[in-house]
Amino acid sequence: MMKQETRHKIKGFLEGFIQGLIEEHKQPITKPTHGISGRASKKGNFKPFHEALLPEGILRINRFERSFSTKLGTTFEEVARLIAQDYHAEAKRGYVVRGNVSTEAIRIIENIINTIGSGRVKKDFPDLINEVL
């Protein structure tokens, strides 16, 4: 069971994440931000066909959704770190582990993944780890 303090940390982190995204995209809808003006964009920000067909509000929603989806991936790593702190002396994000894995262990891991995907998992997580080791 997760500690209540860890739940609060995760909740605070996620609330801050959402609030930051909202602030980043908060601006009144006035004129199109890019417009069809023949300008060029090195980053590919101008979308003349989209801008000609869709209202600015829809384009902003699309930009928000793309930004949200892209940045959401980093939240999983931080939430995992917060949880890991309860069980380990040290927990880092983006830590690279190098080593060798036997072909037998890879075969077992792939089998477990396929079993999980089909919904046929009958073992607890520690048992699955022991199976691989």
Secondary structure, 3 states (H helix, E strand, C coil): CCCHHHHHHHHHHHHHHHHHHHHHHCCCCCCCCCCCCCCCCCCCCCCHHHHHHCCHHHHHHHHHHHHHHHHHHHHHHHHHHHHHCCCCCCCCCCCCCCCCCCHHHHHHHHHHHHHHHHCCCCCCHHHHHHHHC
